[in-house]
Amino acid sequence: MRIVVVGGDAAGMSAAHTALRRARAAGRPVEVVVLEAGGDTSYSACGIPYWIAGEVGDGEELVARTAEEHRSAGIDLRLHTRATALDPVRRTVTATTADGAEEALRYDELVLATGAHPVHPDWAERDGEPIAGIHSVKTLVDGARWNELIAEAETAAAARGGHDHGAGPRAVVVGAGYLGIEMAEAFLRRGVATTLVTRSRVMSSLDEELGDRIAEDLAGAGVVLRSGVEIGEVVSEGGRVRAVVTTAGERLPADLVVPALGVEPTTALGRAAGLPLGENGGYLPDPGGRVAPGIWAAGDCCEYRHRITGQRAFVPLGTHANKTGRILGANLLGAGWQFGGVLGTAITRFAAGGEHLEVARTGLGTEQALEAGHDVASLVTEGTTASGYMPEAEPITIKVLADRSDRRLLGVQVVGGPGAGKRIDAAAAALWGGMTVDDLAWMDLSYAPPFATAWEVLQVAARRLAERL
């Protein structure tokens, strides 16, 4: 049995190792070939902003398992090898190496774990050529390049007169979602003056009240915010960015520009082969991971069922990639496992310029819930992360959403100081189990003064909404 896996990161390698282990346990001969277009495998893309910020010493620290470790486990891992064509009838995939050599690989089972790629705006190029200083944040190569770009910007700033003359390095981050906030933090930690540009508002995946709180803290840390505008033009000199001009006509000097505009599923291979795709362009695997006879898919290239709406959703997160890859890998050997769907649970932080803010969400926001046909009731509650007399106590804001008709919990959003963010996991567990807002209010959660108030603030928020209902 030959399993060919396209993509050598979280989903692909989870599938490869799980299939190999289960085959060996069953005494079944199996060959696992992994095609990876890049030169790195099994790394934490989520850790790259913290490497750029200087909190992680080296990109190698983000690698969970090296290519040599994969190969020593028995996987035929081929780096710098791209899958360029798929024939589902003949069950072959064409593997093309960096030097152009091609090989038609026969497969018994094919796993598509190609992930997602950053949205690349037209303004990031000039006459088809990249503009130096404008770069994405997705791979370890990107992380290394950003450290080089910051060093170059520091040298250029020194030539202009440096920080003492107000001419230090300047960055513009375009997009105020999770990556945008994390890169703003990274730049401030590196001493780079930062402007955050967004066409809507800061953290638009959260409701407006909480997004406003985040914007206040970003501004307090020294981030210059420009909301409701887009990039209209890039000013370059000698092939290097010098400024961006917003659609409002404002010129923002910039040595560095990050397009943090989200990602899209990488599904060109399957699209060309006629595989069905969802509204967001992702593969549509069944709960076991199968998309067609002999073809499976997992990770960020897929759309999965949202547990509340029942609709397909594109939620590219490493948590889902690892889980779906493992499930798929077991099912290649007949396990019959199923992926339970997604809630969109996510968390990040902004910790720079004297501010420390944690941001988390799970389930639906108000707009999503209304679009899904729910009769939405919601409430914002202010509290503290620990008992008020403890030095650990920090402000926390929680928004809880429920359906008026059946009191079912729909979503929770959290913004607060140190210790606030991971409270979202209790809310996610309640959502996963289909609980009501009353269930969340009365759950048996932990208490000690350094960690919580006697009535845990998450439960206070749920209780108040339940009382209002």
N, C-alpha and C positions, 0 to 999 in steps of 0.2 A: 504494500500500500504506500503510495507516494502522496504526501501532503505538501502542497506548495503554498507558502504564505507570502503575500505581497505587503510589505511594511514591517519594519523591525523595531517598533517601539512598544508602547504599553500593551495594546490589544494584541498585536501580532505575536510578540514573544510570549505573552501569557498563554495564548492559544497553542503555540508551538510546544512549549514545555509541558503544558497540561496533557496534550495529546501524546507526547512522547512518554511521559511517566505512566499514563494509563495503558498505553500499548505494551510497555515492558511488563507492567504488573499482570497483564492478561496473557503474556507470552506471545504476543502478536508482532511479527516483523513489520516495521514501518520506517519509511524514510521521510524526514522533514527537511524541506528546502525553504529558506527564507531569502527573499529578494528585498534588499534595502537600497533605495536610491542614494542615500547620503552615506557619510562615513562614520556615523555614530548610531548607537542603539541603546535602548533601555535607559533613557535619561529623563530627568525631571525638567520638562520645559517650564513648569510653574516656578522653578527655582531660579530661572535666569535673571529676573529683575533683581533678586537679592545678591546674585553674583556681581551684577553690574554695580549695585549699591556698595559693594565691598564687604557685605556680611558673610559671603561664601568666598573662601580664599581662591578656589580654582574650579574651573569647569568640570574637572574630573571627579570632584566631590558630588556632582549631580548625577553621575552614572551609577545606576543600580547594579548592572551586570555588564561586563565588558564583552567584546566580540570573542575574545579568547575563552571566556567562561562559557559562553553559549556553545561554542564549538566543542569544548571539552566535554560538555554534557551530551553531545551527539547530534547537534543541529548543524546542518550544512548552511551556514550563514554566508551570504554573498553581498558584500558591501559595494557601494558605487555601481549597483546593478539595478536598472529600472525595468519594470514590466511595461512594455510598449504596445502589446496587442494581446487580445484574448479571443480564443475560439471555443465557445462553450460546446459546440457540436463535437469537435475533435478532442476536446478536453486538453487543449494546449495553451500555454501562455508564453509569449515571446519575451525572453530576458535579454536586455541590451546593456552591455558594459560601457564604462566611461570612454573606452577607446573605439566604440562603435561595433564591437563584435556581437553577433546575435546568436541565440540558441532557442530553439522551440522546445520547451519543457512540457512533457506529458504529465498530467496530474490525475489522481483518482478523486481527490478533494482539493478545492481551491479556497483559500481564505483571503478575503480582501480586508486589509487593515491599514489603509492608506492615509488615515487621519484627515486633517483639515489644513488648509493653507491660509495665510493672512490675506485679507482684502487689500489689493494693491491699487491705490488711486492713480489716475492718469497724471496728476500733477507731480508724482514722485519721479517722473522721467522727463527728459528733454530730447526730442527727436529720437526716441527709442532707446536712449542711453540713460542709465541710472545717474542721479545727481548725488555726488559725494556728500555725506552728512545726513542723508535721508535713508533710513534703514528699518526693516521690520525686526520683531523680537519673537522668534519661534524656535530656532535651533541652537545647538551649542556653537555652531559657526557664527550665528548672529551675535551670541553673547560675547564671543571673543572679539568680533568686529566692533561691538559697541565700546568695549574697553579701549580699543585702539582709537576709535573716533573721539572719545572723551579726552584721551591723552593729546590727540592732535588739536582739539579745541582749546585745551589748556595752553598749549604752546602758542597757538594763534592769539589767544587772549593776552598772554604775557607780552607778545610783540605789540599789542595795542596799548599796553599800559597796565594790564592786569586788574585785579580786584580793587586795588587802591584807587584806581581812576575810574571805577564803575564800568570796566570793560572786561569783566570776567566772562567765562563761557556762557552761552545762552542757548536754551533748548525750547522747542515748541512741541508739545505732545498733542496730537490730534485724535480726540476720542476720550471720553471721560467715563469709560466703564472700568472693569476690574484691572485690565492691563494698563490703561491710562493712568489710573491712580497709583499703581505700583511703580510705573516708570517715573512719575512725578516725584514719588518718594525717593527713588534711586538717584535721580539727578540732584535733588536737594542735598542728599547725603554726600554727594560728590562735589558739592559746592557750585553746582550749575544753576543759574537763574532760570526759572521754569515758568512758561505760560501754558495753560491748558485750554484748548479750543474744542468746543463741542457744538454740533449743529442743533442739539436739543437742550439738555440740562445735565448736570452732574449726576452720574449713576441713575440713568433713566430706567433701569430695571427695577428700581425701588420706587415707591410712591413719593410724591413731591415733598411731603413734609420731612421725610428722612433724607431725601436728596439735598434739601436745603441745609440741613444740619451738617452734612458732609462738606458742602460747598463752603460753609462758614469756617470749618476747621482747616480746609485747604488754604483759604485766603489768610487765615490767622498764621499759618506756617510760612507764608510768603509766596504761595503760588498765585500767579496772576490768572484770573478766570475770564474767558470770553465765551459766553453761552449764546446759543441761537444763531451762530454763524458757521460758515464752512471756509475751507481754503479755496480762494479763487485763483491765486497765482503764486508761483514760487520764483523768487529772484535769485539767480545764481551768477557766479563769476568764476571763470576758469573751470567750469564743471563742478563747482562746489556751492552749496546753498549759502545764501547770505541773509535772506529774509523770506517771510511768507506774507502774502497780502490776503486778508479775509474778504468775504463777500460784502462786508460792511465798509470796505475800503481802507481798513487799518493795516498799516505796515508793521510787522513784528520782526525785529532783528532775530536771526537764528543761525547758530553754528551747527545745530543738531535738530533733526526733526524725526519724530516717531509717528508713523501711521498706526494708531491703535484703534482700528475701525472694525475689529471683529475678524472672524474666520469663516471660510466656506468649506463644505465637504469636498475632499479630493476624490472625485468619482469619474473622471474622464475615461478611464480604462473600461469601466463597466458600462458607461453611457454608450461608448462606441460599439460595445458588444450587444447592446439592446436590453440591458438589465433595467428593470423599472426603478424609477427614482421618485422621491417625495417632493413636496412643494418647495423645500429648501435645497433640493438637489442631492439629498443623501440617499443611501441605500435603504431598503425597507425590509430588514430581516424579520422573520417570525421570532417568537420569544426564545426559540432555541438557537437562533443565529443563521438559519438558512434563508437564502434569497432566491435560489434556483437549484435545479438538480445538480449536485456536485459542487455548488458554489455557496460560500458562507461569507458573512461580513460582520465586523465588530468595531467598536470604538467611534472616533470622531467623524468617520465618513458615513455614519448611519443616523437615521431618525428613529426614535423609540417612542413607545406609548407613554403619554403623560398619565400618571395614576389618578389625577383628579378630573381632567377633561376627557380622557379616553382618546384624545387625538394624538397624531404623531407630532413629535417636537424634536427640534435640533438643539441638543444641549451638550456641547462638546466639553467634557470634563475628564480628567485623568481617572477619577473614581469609576466612572462608567466604563471607560476603556479597559481598565484592569478586570473589572467584573465580567463584562460581556466577553472579553477574550478568554477568560478562564472557563466560562460556561460553554462557549463554542468549542474550545479545545476538548472538553469532556464529551460533548455531543458528537464529535468526530468519531469517537469510539463507542457511540451508542448509549451514552449516559441518560439522555432524556431530560436534562436540566432546562430550566426556563428562567429568563431574566424578567424581573417583576416590574420594570418600567422606571420612570424618572419623576422627580419632583422639582428639579431645578435648584437643589440645595447648593449654596455657594457661600464662600467667605473670603474676605481679604482684610487688609489693614492699611492705614496710612500712619507712618511713624517717622516724622521728620519735622524740623523747624520748631521743636518744643511741643508738638502735638502728637498724641497717640490715639488713633481712632480705629475701632474695629467695626466692620460692616458685614452683615450676613443676611441671607434671605432663604426662604423655602416656600414651595407651593406657588400660589397665584398672587399677583398684585391686583389692585382694584380694577384696572383696565382689562386685564386678562380675565378676571372673574366675571365682569359684566359681559364681555364678549362671549364667554362660555354659557351665558344665560342664567347666572346665579343672581339671586336677590341678596345683594351684598350689604352686610353690616360690618363696621370696623370701628376701632378705637385706638388712639395713641395714648400710651401710658409712660410717664416719666418715673424713674426710680434710681436706685443705686445698685452696684454690683456686689456690695458687701454691706454689712450692718453699718449704719451711718457713723458710729463712733469708732470704727476701725480705720486705720490709715490706708487700707487697700480700697476703701469705698470710692467708686468712680461713677459719674453719671451714666445712665443708660436710658435709651428711648426704644420702646417696643410698640410695633403696630400689629394688631391681631385682626384677621379677617375671617368672617364666618357667614354661612348662608342662613338667612332669617327663617326659611321654611323648615329646615330640619336641624339647625344649630351646628351643622357639620363644619369643622375647621377647614378653612380654605387656604390660608397662608399666614406667614409670620415674617416680619422684618425687624432687624435689630441694628442699632447704631449706638456705640458707646465706648467707654474707655477700656483699659486693660481688663480682661476677664469677661467682657460682654459677649464677644462673638460666638463662642462655642455653645452658648445656650441654645443656638439654633438647632443643635442636634436633638435636643429633647422635643422641640417643636416638630422636627422632621419625623421623629419616631411616632408622634401622635398622628401626623398626617398620613404616614405610611399605613398605620392601622385603621384609618378611616374614623378617627375619634371625633367627638363633638368638642365644642369649646368648653363645655362643662367637664368633660373627661380630663382635658388638659388642666383645668383649674384645680381639680381634686387629685391629681396623680401624686404618688408618694415620691417626692424629690428630696434631695439632701439639703441639710442646713447646718452651718456653723458660721459664726460671725465673720471670719475672714473671707468666706466664700459667697455668702448670700444673706438675705434678710429672712426672718422667721417665716414669712410668706414670701417664697421665691418670687422675684419680680416678674418672671415670665407667667407665673400662675396668677399674680395680681392682675396682670394685663388681661389674661383669659377670663378671670372671675368678673372683672368689671364689665367686659363685653357681655358675658353671660347674664349679668344682672340687668344690663340695659335691654337685652333681648326679652 
